[in-house]
Amino acid sequence: MKLIPLLLLALALAPAAQAQKKPAPTATSAQKMKQYIDGLMAKMTTEEKIGQLNLVSVGFDVTGPVVSKDVDANIRKGLVGGVFNTYTPIAVRKLQEMAIKESRLHIPLMFGYDVIHGHRTIFPIALGLSASWDLKAIEQSARIAAEESTADGLNWVFSPMVDIARDARWGRISEGAGEDPYLGSRIAEAMVRGYQGPGNDMTQPNTVMACLKHFALYGAAEAGREYNTTDMSKQRMYNEYLPPYKAAVEAGVGSVMSSFNDVNGTPATANKWLMTDLLRTQWGFQGFVATDYTAIPELVEHGMGSPEQVAAMALNAGIDQDMVGESFLNYTAKNLQSGAVSKAQLDAACRRILEAKYKLGLFTDPYRNVSTERATSTLMKPEFIAAARDIARKSMVLLKNDRSALPLKKTGSIALIGPLANRQRDVIGSWSGAGDWHQAVSVEQGLRAAAPGLKITYAKGANIADDQQMLDRLQAHGGELELDKRSAEDMIKEAVQVAQSADVVVAVVGESQGMTGEAAARADISLPGQQLALLKALKATGKPLVLVLMNGRPLALPWENQNADAILETWFAGTQAGNAIADVLFGAYNPSGKITATFPVAVGQEPIYYNHKNTGRPYTGAKLDKYKSRYLDVPNEPLYPFGFGLSYTTFTYGKPTVSKATIGPAETLTVSVTVQNTGPLDGEEVAQLYIRDLVGSISRPVSELKGFQKVMLKKGESKTLTFRLTPDALKFYNNDLKFAAEPGDFQVMVGGNSRDVQMVPFKLAAR
């Protein structure tokens, strides 16, 4: 494989052109596309059609064990449909020119990349973005990522990941929106809008095609272990896991990526019910489906057949493009000869790839305004950096703040302790793609810039991990950890000495970026290494103890919650992490984030989530009530419930009211609640509305999010918020998979999180 050197690009100063809203495609434009594709396919050989199904990896970043071979020769033969892991204008133009000038039919390539939470300007990880509950900010992050990635030669991004995840052991919980299908659906829509632009007009030079992943159920991997099997009823699929995928399809997402796990016993990549019956027939998806990395050859390990057989299975299931595995390239001709696949199936897959290129405008302009000049004027320009800082602040969640430990004063002295306090590499998180951690702002840098008159003394205190096996695994895959060779005791002793001479201790603790993301499951989700021992020693000094958490998953933090004076969850906050954290710690920004994945008391509670079903023996809290659904050693309740987050001010909710005690099956219920800022500062609150269906033909969750509003309230100000519960909000998929609302008793609940709510009953009448 010929590797293409990276082009070093200057920071941007000038704005990029903004996408102009265009009308949705008309029947005439669809007909023009059909005519064009018909004409092109009439000229294509079988081999060239198969070539469009081949997605190869070329460039700087590989996420699996295989690197595509003979890429140059295959591009010239028309045997490559798309390339991923290659970006920069020079690299992209070189390969595109090869396809346009040297292949027989001059069919352009698509260029894709893992643009997950920003391209060059890195935003908070997706779990952090979701904690903002700010759909406009989330859409803006995707819009900026599209601006930058297109300027860097890309036209396809492998995002959004919308997998519902309820097990914090799973490393890729960091890459999604958490545990709730309603919030996950709204975020999926926002991300698609941000990437694909107004009206999904992907011909614009600053829009990209989004790729919905991982279809489907990937976040339900058993034991929270990457690539593991998944098994659930169809009722659970339709009601709890499928809604965000469906929302993205309805938002017009251009492509879908298959998941590694099995669904109903058949791996997704070979699952015709999933890819054709559900995705295309039931949901009407019109785009193309690509596999995840080497997923087709991996079907052999699943026990699905020989390499030749699984290639036929995947194509017949409805897979259109094979990422890196080259199974289609190697076996489709043979499978056509044997009758294992049909010419019609090959033509359908080829057509969908060509249609995607048409929708991207690549047949009109295969270079999509790719130039070094545009890259220089776009990447990391000042307004993008400012947006990254603002969005990072919105993602942070104040989990505890006793005795007003926060915000900090800018006078006096701080002991800045912890292995993550000066780490630039970790703040941009995993899946940071083309992001340059050297341009990121560490916590120490942010604090010093925000308070130049404050005395800040730093001590590392502990390594991020001490287990040699863990360290070896992290370092082997880009961990870039800087290990202190001193003993744990000596490091803690130094940290205590620094703490004793300061007014307050700010301890920056958590995970390294390599401990979350793909293939980063953890069986123990407490603080790794000697960090807890460090915190206990710091607590013993008697100094106020402020924890700044940096992590990509919910952590088990029972001692920390009991003993720290304040806890600020910052996730991996991106390029501007340090400045954003300083803004929150010093009170320049009043935190407003709310967690979207439940934090457990202990890992043994996993998977734990708010919208669970009840049991016939629910535990009510009686200590000696033995024969109930409970643990002997820890409570059932989480440490921090879904939707939880504090502020530097306080908010009080009035009793919610409903427009009618009983509504008809076609009526909308109006729910009103007054929220007052009763604290000392202006602040934002996320008011959340939940329902409970008390009696159903199948068991129903104890609570379901159905609406939220983020509202700014000045000190002392009150606002009456109005929510509208439409008939669809009361519907669910029953045993027959019919989406319907059932008459009976309901509850509507409103509050600042899923636990602290006030309830009002109402009824749904029969027809």
Solvent accessible surface area in square Angstrom, and as a share of the most:
residue,aa,sasa,rsa
1,M,94,0.42
2,K,118,0.50
3,L,109,0.54
4,I,10,0.05
5,P,105,0.66
6,L,92,0.46
7,L,43,0.22
8,L,164,0.82
9,L,36,0.18
10,A,61,0.47
11,L,107,0.53
12,A,1,0.01
13,L,152,0.76
14,A,49,0.38
15,P,99,0.62
16,A,12,0.09
17,A,74,0.57
18,Q,112,0.50
19,A,21,0.16
20,Q,119,0.53
21,K,164,0.70
22,K,93,0.40
23,P,116,0.73
24,A,69,0.53
25,P,110,0.69
26,T,81,0.47
27,A,88,0.68
28,T,85,0.49
29,S,44,0.28
30,A,48,0.38
31,Q,88,0.39
32,K,118,0.50
33,M,28,0.12
34,K,100,0.42
35,Q,109,0.48
36,Y,97,0.37
37,I,0,0.00
38,D,49,0.25
39,G,34,0.33
40,L,19,0.09
41,M,16,0.07
42,A,89,0.69
43,K,127,0.54
44,M,16,0.07
45,T,67,0.39
46,T,65,0.38
47,E,100,0.45
48,E,14,0.06
49,K,19,0.08
50,I,6,0.03
51,G,0,0.00
52,Q,5,0.02
53,L,0,0.00
54,N,1,0.00
55,L,0,0.00
56,V,1,0.00
57,S,1,0.01
58,V,3,0.02
59,G,11,0.10
60,F,61,0.25
61,D,50,0.26
62,V,63,0.36
63,T,49,0.28
64,G,27,0.26
65,P,124,0.78
66,V,65,0.37
67,V,51,0.29
68,S,2,0.01
69,K,145,0.62
70,D,99,0.51
71,V,4,0.02
72,D,26,0.14
73,A,45,0.35
74,N,18,0.09
75,I,3,0.01
76,R,100,0.36
77,K,121,0.51
78,G,15,0.15
79,L,13,0.06
80,V,4,0.02
81,G,0,0.00
82,G,0,0.00
83,V,0,0.00
84,F,2,0.01
85,N,1,0.00
86,T,0,0.00
87,Y,15,0.06
88,T,0,0.00
89,P,4,0.02
90,I,89,0.45
91,A,0,0.00
92,V,4,0.02
93,R,87,0.32
94,K,91,0.38
95,L,4,0.02
96,Q,0,0.00
97,E,53,0.24
98,M,11,0.05
99,A,3,0.02
100,I,36,0.18
101,K,138,0.58
102,E,88,0.39
103,S,8,0.05
104,R,131,0.48
105,L,33,0.16
106,H,99,0.44
107,I,16,0.08
108,P,2,0.01
109,L,2,0.01
110,M,0,0.00
111,F,1,0.00
112,G,0,0.00
113,Y,3,0.01
114,D,13,0.07
115,V,0,0.00
116,I,6,0.03
117,H,6,0.03
118,G,3,0.03
119,H,0,0.00
120,R,36,0.13
121,T,0,0.00
122,I,1,0.01
123,F,0,0.00
124,P,0,0.00
125,I,4,0.02
126,A,16,0.13
127,L,1,0.00
128,G,0,0.00
129,L,5,0.03
130,S,1,0.00
131,A,0,0.00
132,S,0,0.00
133,W,3,0.01
134,D,26,0.13
135,L,48,0.24
136,K,172,0.73
137,A,4,0.03
138,I,1,0.00
139,E,50,0.23
140,Q,80,0.36
141,S,4,0.03
142,A,1,0.01
143,R,45,0.17
144,I,11,0.06
145,A,1,0.01
146,A,0,0.00
147,E,4,0.02
148,E,0,0.00
149,S,0,0.00
150,T,2,0.01
151,A,0,0.00
152,D,0,0.00
153,G,2,0.02
154,L,3,0.01
155,N,5,0.03
156,W,0,0.00
157,V,0,0.00
158,F,3,0.01
159,S,2,0.01
160,P,5,0.03
161,M,12,0.05
162,V,9,0.05
163,D,1,0.01
164,I,3,0.02
165,A,2,0.01
166,R,11,0.04
167,D,10,0.05
168,A,2,0.01
169,R,54,0.20
170,W,2,0.01
171,G,0,0.00
172,R,4,0.02
173,I,2,0.01
174,S,3,0.02
175,E,5,0.02
176,G,2,0.02
177,A,13,0.10
178,G,1,0.01
179,E,1,0.00
180,D,4,0.02
181,P,19,0.12
182,Y,61,0.23
183,L,1,0.00
184,G,4,0.04
185,S,5,0.03
186,R,61,0.22
187,I,15,0.08
188,A,0,0.00
189,E,41,0.18
190,A,0,0.00
191,M,13,0.06
192,V,0,0.00
193,R,104,0.38
194,G,0,0.00
195,Y,1,0.01
196,Q,0,0.00
197,G,4,0.04
198,P,53,0.34
199,G,35,0.34
200,N,51,0.26
201,D,19,0.10
202,M,11,0.05
203,T,65,0.38
204,Q,26,0.11
205,P,42,0.26
206,N,1,0.01
207,T,1,0.00
208,V,0,0.00
209,M,1,0.00
210,A,0,0.00
211,C,0,0.00
212,L,0,0.00
213,K,2,0.01
214,H,1,0.00
215,F,0,0.00
216,A,0,0.00
217,L,2,0.01
218,Y,0,0.00
219,G,3,0.03
220,A,25,0.19
221,A,6,0.04
222,E,85,0.38
223,A,55,0.43
224,G,1,0.01
225,R,134,0.49
226,E,16,0.07
227,Y,96,0.36
228,N,25,0.13
229,T,54,0.31
230,T,3,0.02
231,D,113,0.59
232,M,25,0.11
233,S,59,0.38
234,K,68,0.29
235,Q,41,0.18
236,R,83,0.30
237,M,1,0.00
238,Y,15,0.06
239,N,31,0.16
240,E,12,0.05
241,Y,11,0.04
242,L,3,0.02
243,P,37,0.23
244,P,0,0.00
245,Y,1,0.00
246,K,61,0.26
247,A,7,0.05
248,A,0,0.00
249,V,15,0.09
250,E,119,0.53
251,A,26,0.20
252,G,31,0.30
253,V,5,0.03
254,G,8,0.07
255,S,0,0.00
256,V,0,0.00
257,M,5,0.02
258,S,0,0.00
259,S,1,0.00
260,F,18,0.07
261,N,1,0.00
262,D,25,0.13
263,V,1,0.00
264,N,74,0.38
265,G,58,0.55
266,T,41,0.24
267,P,4,0.03
268,A,0,0.00
269,T,3,0.02
270,A,12,0.09
271,N,7,0.04
272,K,114,0.48
273,W,55,0.19
274,L,0,0.00
275,M,0,0.00
276,T,37,0.21
277,D,57,0.30
278,L,0,0.00
279,L,0,0.00
280,R,33,0.12
281,T,104,0.61
282,Q,99,0.44
283,W,33,0.12
284,G,36,0.34
285,F,10,0.04
286,Q,135,0.60
287,G,9,0.08
288,F,0,0.00
289,V,0,0.00
290,A,0,0.00
291,T,0,0.00
292,D,14,0.07
293,Y,10,0.04
294,T,6,0.04
295,A,4,0.03
296,I,0,0.00
297,P,46,0.29
298,E,64,0.29
299,L,2,0.01
300,V,57,0.33
301,E,155,0.69
302,H,83,0.37
303,G,64,0.62
304,M,52,0.23
305,G,28,0.27
306,S,45,0.29
307,P,63,0.39
308,E,62,0.28
309,Q,102,0.45
310,V,0,0.00
311,A,1,0.01
312,A,8,0.06
313,M,67,0.30
314,A,0,0.00
315,L,1,0.00
316,N,52,0.26
317,A,2,0.01
318,G,1,0.01
319,I,0,0.00
320,D,0,0.00
321,Q,0,0.00
322,D,1,0.00
323,M,5,0.02
324,V,2,0.01
325,G,19,0.18
326,E,30,0.13
327,S,5,0.03
328,F,0,0.00
329,L,37,0.19
330,N,84,0.43
331,Y,54,0.21
332,T,3,0.02
333,A,48,0.38
334,K,107,0.46
335,N,4,0.02
336,L,42,0.21
337,Q,159,0.71
338,S,82,0.53
339,G,58,0.56
340,A,45,0.35
341,V,7,0.04
342,S,56,0.36
343,K,128,0.54
344,A,74,0.58
345,Q,45,0.20
346,L,2,0.01
347,D,29,0.15
348,A,34,0.27
349,A,0,0.00
350,C,0,0.00
351,R,65,0.24
352,R,43,0.16
353,I,0,0.00
354,L,0,0.00
355,E,29,0.13
356,A,4,0.03
357,K,0,0.00
358,Y,64,0.24
359,K,66,0.28
360,L,0,0.00
361,G,10,0.10
362,L,1,0.00
363,F,44,0.18
364,T,126,0.73
365,D,58,0.30
366,P,25,0.16
367,Y,38,0.14
368,R,12,0.04
369,N,79,0.41
370,V,5,0.03
371,S,33,0.21
372,T,47,0.28
373,E,126,0.57
374,R,26,0.10
375,A,0,0.00
376,T,50,0.29
377,S,29,0.19
378,T,0,0.00
379,L,5,0.03
380,M,17,0.08
381,K,2,0.01
382,P,73,0.46
383,E,85,0.38
384,F,14,0.06
385,I,41,0.21
386,A,63,0.49
387,A,9,0.07
388,A,1,0.01
389,R,82,0.30
390,D,42,0.22
391,I,1,0.00
392,A,0,0.00
393,R,52,0.19
394,K,39,0.16
395,S,0,0.00
396,M,0,0.00
397,V,0,0.00
398,L,0,0.00
399,L,4,0.02
400,K,25,0.11
401,N,33,0.17
402,D,59,0.31
403,R,195,0.71
404,S,88,0.57
405,A,23,0.18
406,L,2,0.01
407,P,54,0.34
408,L,14,0.07
409,K,160,0.68
410,K,99,0.42
411,T,103,0.60
412,G,41,0.40
413,S,16,0.10
414,I,3,0.01
415,A,0,0.00
416,L,0,0.00
417,I,0,0.00
418,G,0,0.00
419,P,6,0.04
420,L,1,0.01
421,A,0,0.00
422,N,63,0.32
423,R,21,0.08
424,Q,43,0.19
425,R,33,0.12
426,D,0,0.00
427,V,0,0.00
428,I,3,0.01
429,G,0,0.00
430,S,15,0.10
431,W,42,0.15
432,S,8,0.05
433,G,31,0.30
434,A,11,0.09
435,G,16,0.15
436,D,55,0.28
437,W,67,0.24
438,H,121,0.54
439,Q,75,0.33
440,A,4,0.03
441,V,25,0.14
442,S,2,0.01
443,V,0,0.00
444,E,29,0.13
445,Q,85,0.38
446,G,1,0.01
447,L,0,0.00
448,R,101,0.37
449,A,75,0.58
450,A,30,0.23
451,A,3,0.02
452,P,120,0.76
453,G,72,0.69
454,L,12,0.06
455,K,130,0.55
456,I,14,0.07
457,T,51,0.30
458,Y,65,0.25
459,A,2,0.02
460,K,34,0.14
461,G,0,0.00
462,A,1,0.01
463,N,14,0.07
464,I,8,0.04
465,A,3,0.02
466,D,64,0.33
467,D,86,0.44
468,Q,115,0.51
469,Q,105,0.47
470,M,54,0.24
471,L,11,0.06
472,D,78,0.40
473,R,151,0.55
474,L,13,0.06
475,Q,74,0.33
476,A,75,0.58
477,H,162,0.72
478,G,38,0.37
479,G,2,0.02
480,E,83,0.37
481,L,17,0.08
482,E,123,0.55
483,L,57,0.28
484,D,35,0.18
485,K,185,0.78
486,R,99,0.36
487,S,49,0.32
488,A,30,0.23
489,E,125,0.56
490,D,76,0.39
491,M,2,0.01
492,I,27,0.14
493,K,127,0.54
494,E,60,0.27
495,A,0,0.00
496,V,29,0.17
497,Q,102,0.45
498,V,21,0.12
499,A,0,0.00
500,Q,105,0.47
501,S,86,0.56
502,A,6,0.04
503,D,85,0.44
504,V,21,0.12
505,V,1,0.00
506,V,0,0.00
507,A,0,0.00
508,V,0,0.00
509,V,0,0.00
510,G,0,0.00
511,E,0,0.00
512,S,1,0.01
513,Q,9,0.04
514,G,25,0.24
515,M,3,0.01
516,T,4,0.02
517,G,1,0.01
518,E,43,0.19
519,A,71,0.55
520,A,12,0.09
521,A,43,0.33
522,R,18,0.07
523,A,87,0.68
524,D,83,0.43
525,I,0,0.00
526,S,38,0.24
527,L,11,0.06
528,P,12,0.08
529,G,37,0.36
530,Q,67,0.30
531,Q,0,0.00
532,L,57,0.28
533,A,41,0.32
534,L,0,0.00
535,L,0,0.00
536,K,95,0.40
537,A,27,0.21
538,L,1,0.00
539,K,69,0.29
540,A,89,0.69
541,T,31,0.18
542,G,65,0.63
543,K,55,0.23
544,P,59,0.37
545,L,0,0.00
546,V,0,0.00
547,L,0,0.00
548,V,0,0.00
549,L,0,0.00
550,M,2,0.01
551,N,0,0.00
552,G,0,0.00
553,R,0,0.00
554,P,1,0.01
555,L,0,0.00
556,A,8,0.07
557,L,0,0.00
558,P,64,0.40
559,W,56,0.20
560,E,5,0.02
561,N,42,0.21
562,Q,141,0.63
563,N,34,0.17
564,A,2,0.02
565,D,11,0.05
566,A,0,0.00
567,I,0,0.00
568,L,0,0.00
569,E,0,0.00
570,T,1,0.00
571,W,2,0.01
572,F,0,0.00
573,A,2,0.02
574,G,0,0.00
575,T,4,0.02
576,Q,15,0.07
577,A,1,0.00
578,G,0,0.00
579,N,25,0.13
580,A,0,0.00
581,I,1,0.00
582,A,1,0.01
583,D,11,0.06
584,V,0,0.00
585,L,0,0.00
586,F,19,0.08
587,G,33,0.32
588,A,75,0.58
589,Y,28,0.11
590,N,25,0.13
591,P,0,0.00
592,S,3,0.02
593,G,0,0.00
594,K,8,0.03
595,I,0,0.00
596,T,0,0.00
597,A,3,0.03
598,T,5,0.03
599,F,0,0.00
600,P,0,0.00
601,V,24,0.14
602,A,31,0.24
603,V,50,0.29
604,G,54,0.52
605,Q,7,0.03
606,E,18,0.08
607,P,73,0.46
608,I,24,0.12
609,Y,36,0.14
610,Y,22,0.08
611,N,9,0.04
612,H,83,0.37
613,K,72,0.31
614,N,68,0.35
615,T,67,0.39
616,G,81,0.78
617,R,144,0.52
618,P,51,0.32
619,Y,55,0.21
620,T,111,0.65
621,G,47,0.45
622,A,51,0.40
623,K,176,0.75
624,L,172,0.86
625,D,41,0.21
626,K,120,0.51
627,Y,154,0.59
628,K,66,0.28
629,S,55,0.35
630,R,62,0.23
631,Y,88,0.33
632,L,154,0.77
633,D,121,0.63
634,V,36,0.21
635,P,68,0.43
636,N,50,0.26
637,E,103,0.46
638,P,38,0.24
639,L,26,0.13
640,Y,7,0.03
641,P,6,0.04
642,F,1,0.00
643,G,0,0.00
644,F,23,0.10
645,G,10,0.10
646,L,67,0.33
647,S,20,0.13
648,Y,20,0.07
649,T,4,0.03
650,T,80,0.46
651,F,36,0.15
652,T,73,0.42
653,Y,34,0.13
654,G,30,0.29
655,K,128,0.54
656,P,3,0.02
657,T,78,0.46
658,V,34,0.20
659,S,67,0.43
660,K,92,0.39
661,A,75,0.58
662,T,56,0.33
663,I,2,0.01
664,G,16,0.15
665,P,42,0.27
666,A,88,0.68
667,E,67,0.30
668,T,44,0.26
669,L,0,0.00
670,T,36,0.21
671,V,0,0.00
672,S,29,0.19
673,V,3,0.01
674,T,56,0.33
675,V,0,0.00
676,Q,70,0.31
677,N,0,0.00
678,T,70,0.40
679,G,13,0.12
680,P,88,0.55
681,L,76,0.38
682,D,69,0.35
683,G,1,0.01
684,E,36,0.16
685,E,11,0.05
686,V,0,0.00
687,A,0,0.00
688,Q,0,0.00
689,L,1,0.01
690,Y,1,0.00
691,I,3,0.02
692,R,62,0.23
693,D,6,0.03
694,L,72,0.36
695,V,109,0.62
696,G,28,0.27
697,S,71,0.46
698,I,28,0.14
699,S,72,0.47
700,R,24,0.09
701,P,7,0.05
702,V,30,0.17
703,S,11,0.07
704,E,29,0.13
705,L,2,0.01
706,K,45,0.19
707,G,8,0.08
708,F,33,0.14
709,Q,57,0.25
710,K,49,0.21
711,V,15,0.09
712,M,97,0.43
713,L,0,0.00
714,K,129,0.55
715,K,128,0.54
716,G,46,0.44
717,E,56,0.25
718,S,55,0.36
719,K,81,0.34
720,T,88,0.51
721,L,13,0.06
722,T,68,0.40
723,F,14,0.06
724,R,166,0.61
725,L,2,0.01
726,T,61,0.36
727,P,32,0.20
728,D,80,0.42
729,A,18,0.14
730,L,3,0.02
731,K,61,0.26
732,F,4,0.02
733,Y,37,0.14
734,N,25,0.13
735,N,95,0.49
736,D,125,0.65
737,L,52,0.26
738,K,128,0.54
739,F,87,0.36
740,A,23,0.18
741,A,31,0.24
742,E,36,0.16
743,P,75,0.47
744,G,27,0.26
745,D,56,0.29
746,F,0,0.00
747,Q,37,0.16
748,V,0,0.00
749,M,20,0.09
750,V,2,0.01
751,G,2,0.02
752,G,9,0.09
753,N,10,0.05
754,S,17,0.11
755,R,132,0.48
756,D,74,0.39
757,V,42,0.24
758,Q,61,0.27
759,M,74,0.33
760,V,19,0.11
761,P,87,0.55
762,F,4,0.02
763,K,103,0.44
764,L,7,0.03
765,A,39,0.30
766,A,67,0.52
767,R,243,0.89
